[in-house]
Structures are given as C-alpha cells and as structure tokens.
Amino acid sequence: ISLMPLPSQSVDAQQRAPIGTNLGGIASWNSQWAFVDAFKMARPWISQAEGQGWGQGGELDLTPNGWVRSLQPGQYAETIMMDNAEYFPDGIYTVLWEGDGTVEFGINKPEIVDQGNRWMRIRPQSDGGLYLRVMATNPNDPVRNIRVIMPGFESTYQTQPFHPAFLASLQGFTTLRFMDWMETNNSHVVTWDDRPKPGDQSQHSGVALEYMILLANTRNIDPWFTMPHMADDNYIRQFARMVRDNLEPGRKAYIEYSNETWNWQFDQAHYVAEQGLAMNLAESGGRGGVFSHAHRAMEIFDIWEQEFGSRDRLVRVLASQSA
C-alpha cells in the first residue's frame, strides 16, 4: 500500500490541543467506518457444512494469510461483516475477488444489481449484516483478496483506504493510541512473522502496521504503539525500523510496553508476573510484574533508540496502577 499522506487531510498541529484518543478495534459489529473496504472488518472464517450446526463444518484449510485454500465435500467458509448494517452507507457496494471459485451471500442476502467474472455489485439490506460465503475454491488458484467497496470509492480505495468520515472524526487530536488496533490485550504475537499484514483475510484480528503508519501520516498525527507482551527483540526491531522509515519526519512515536500489565483479566498481567518471579525480581507475582514490566520496557526503549539513532522522535511511556 502507499504510505504517502493525503495533503488535503492535514491539520496544523499548532491549531490543536495536545490531546489523544484510543481507537476502537476493527470488528464486524462496530459501526465505525474506518476503511472504505468493508471486508477489512470481516470476521475470521467460520467453517460450515450442509446439514450441520453453526460453525460445525470441520477444520478449514487456510493459506498463511487466512484465505480459504481448499474445502472438503459439503463444506463451505462463511464470514460476517457490517453486523450493524443500518448504520452503514446506503447504496451499491462493489464486490471483487481474485482466484478460481464460487462466492455468494447467505443470511440477509443483498440484492445483486449485476455481476460478472470475479465481481458483483450489491445493495445490502439495512436490517442485518453481510454474510459472505466461499462455496468452492481451487487449491491451485484459491479465492483471495476479497474486497467489498463502499459506494463511491471504487477508483480510490487502494490509495486512500480510510473513509473520509472516519478521518474527519479524528480532527483535533494530536495522538492516536493503537492499543485495540494492535489487539494488544491477550496478544499471541511473538515473532515478526506473527504480525498482521495488509494482505491478510481481514484486519479484524489486528491491523497491519502499514495501515497505522498511513493513518498517522494522513491525519498528521503522532502514533502511540503498544508492544505485544511476548514479542521478541527482532519483532521490536523490525517494527521500529518500519516506523522510522515510513512515519513522516515531523511526527513522534509513543512507545509503551503492552497495556495494563497489572490487570489480572489480561494474559499480559500473568506473563509479566511469571517473568518477574523467574528473574528473581520479587517474591510475589504482583511486585514481580511491576519490576518485570519496567525491565522489559527499558529493553524495548533501547532497541527503538538504536534504530532511530536518538530519543528525539520517541516518547517513552511507563504506565502503572496507583490504587
């Protein structure tokens, strides 16, 4: 994807108060119009089979990017997007895909305005979501790169992936915290290969760093990244390099280790507590977690400083609980 900003969307930072906000995660049930390609909010594939209960179709054969590579007899893959369809734009959506197979819609079938080879134009119903199905796929040329483009963005969705209404809603903020876009809580990310990518089936389970940087550049805003609690050093280094090489020179990057590592409902709290005990930093998991968090945060800050060459463009964040 292009990492160039949209000059028309820039706002002089001096005109804004120094205030930031978290972004809600990308999900099929959200009413947020972050992307003009509605498929980016599609859920992971649900395995279905004729005559079986919901989600009882057996294990799906997926490509590394999450596309359906092959199907068993009677099996099909289904996903849901735009659960709150009544809040999304009315009009005709353009559906595009690559590969050899059969794509159709299930529950709450939209009106099919017209269709051809690997494309269709649809008008969704306003009282339910879109249930897209892959009924057949060729293992040698699987159905992939599915797009469901909102009305009016057919010619611009590749270079300008964010909806103008979403961009307008961010005006006035100087910082965006990407904690939910990164699926930071309970993250399973360890290596750089584990990261979400622009070519993944959707951005529902985590947004690619390329899109986060592009949003920061487009909205002329400072990004706030929350590093996954189990991420290895190479992940941190590659992440820092991509930000260094693509974030606009005038922007700073906020760096934080995970999120609420004191909150026991999250996996990261248990992880840092276990690390603290293993490193003999304290005799209890709670105190060990505080010291382990600080220790790992310092390591992460050092890697970012090495990649950027200084601290000038870094805002290093240490969070804790005072109650």
SULRA-V139498 format. One record per backbone hydrogen bond with DSSP energy under -0.5 kcal/mol. NH is the residue of the N-H (numbers start at 1). CO is the residue of the C=O. E is the energy in kcal/mol with one decimal. If there is no record, write none. Layout:
nh->(NH,NH)
co->(CO,CO)
e->(E,E)
This chain:
nh->(7,9,10,15,16,19,21,23,27,30,34,36,38,38,40,41,42,43,46,47,48,48,50,52,56,57,61,62,63,66,69,69,70,75,76,77,78,79,81,83,84,85,85,87,88,93,93,94,95,95,96,96,97,98,100,101,102,104,106,111,113,113,114,116,118,119,120,121,122,123,128,130,131,131,132,132,133,134,135,135,136,138,138,139,141,144,147,149,150,153,156,157,160,163,166,167,168,169,170,170,171,173,174,175,176,177,178,178,182,183,184,187,194,195,200,201,203,206,207,209,211,212,213,214,215,216,217,218,219,220,221,222,223,224,225,225,227,227,231,232,236,237,238,239,240,241,242,243,244,245,246,247,251,253,254,254,255,256,257,258,258,263,264,266,269,270,271,272,273,274,275,276,277,278,279,280,281,282,288,289,290,291,292,293,294,295,296,297,298,299,300,301,302,303,304,305,306,307,308,309,314,315,316,317)
co->(5,6,7,12,13,17,175,177,25,27,32,161,36,148,37,38,39,80,78,45,46,76,74,49,53,47,70,60,67,63,61,67,61,72,48,134,46,132,130,28,28,82,83,84,85,91,122,149,93,120,94,147,118,144,141,99,136,133,131,123,111,121,121,119,116,116,95,114,93,111,125,81,107,129,79,130,104,77,102,133,102,100,141,137,138,98,96,94,36,150,153,153,156,34,163,163,164,165,166,167,168,170,19,19,222,21,176,224,178,180,179,184,191,192,197,65,40,203,181,196,208,208,209,210,211,212,213,214,215,216,216,174,252,176,223,254,225,256,228,190,232,233,234,235,236,237,238,239,240,241,242,243,248,313,223,252,315,225,317,227,256,260,262,263,266,266,267,268,269,270,271,272,273,274,275,277,276,276,284,285,286,287,288,289,290,291,292,293,294,295,296,297,298,299,300,301,302,303,304,305,311,253,314,255)
e->(-0.8,-2.2,-1.5,-2.1,-1.6,-2.2,-1.5,-1.6,-0.6,-1.2,-1.0,-2.5,-0.9,-2.7,-1.8,-1.7,-1.9,-2.0,-3.3,-0.5,-0.5,-3.0,-1.6,-2.2,-2.0,-1.9,-0.8,-0.8,-2.9,-2.2,-2.5,-0.6,-1.2,-2.3,-2.5,-2.0,-2.4,-2.4,-2.2,-2.4,-0.6,-0.7,-1.2,-2.3,-1.6,-0.5,-3.1,-1.8,-0.6,-3.4,-0.5,-2.4,-1.6,-2.8,-3.6,-0.6,-2.2,-2.3,-3.2,-2.3,-0.8,-2.4,-1.2,-2.6,-0.7,-1.1,-2.1,-3.1,-2.8,-2.5,-0.6,-2.9,-0.7,-0.6,-1.4,-0.7,-3.5,-2.8,-2.4,-0.7,-1.1,-2.5,-0.6,-0.6,-1.7,-2.4,-2.8,-3.1,-2.7,-1.6,-0.8,-1.8,-2.7,-1.9,-0.5,-2.2,-2.4,-1.5,-0.6,-1.1,-1.3,-1.9,-2.8,-1.0,-2.3,-2.7,-0.6,-2.9,-2.2,-1.0,-2.2,-1.7,-1.2,-1.2,-1.8,-2.4,-2.2,-1.2,-3.1,-0.6,-0.8,-1.5,-2.7,-2.1,-2.4,-2.2,-2.6,-2.8,-2.8,-0.6,-2.5,-2.8,-0.6,-2.5,-0.5,-2.8,-0.6,-2.8,-1.2,-3.0,-2.0,-2.5,-2.8,-2.5,-2.4,-2.3,-2.1,-2.1,-2.9,-2.6,-1.2,-2.8,-2.3,-2.9,-2.8,-0.5,-2.7,-2.0,-0.6,-1.8,-0.9,-2.0,-0.8,-2.2,-0.9,-1.0,-2.3,-2.4,-1.7,-2.3,-2.4,-2.4,-1.9,-2.4,-1.9,-1.4,-2.7,-0.6,-2.6,-2.3,-1.4,-2.1,-2.9,-2.6,-2.0,-2.6,-2.7,-2.6,-2.1,-1.6,-2.5,-2.8,-2.3,-1.9,-2.2,-2.5,-2.3,-2.2,-2.4,-1.7,-1.8,-2.5,-0.5,-2.9)
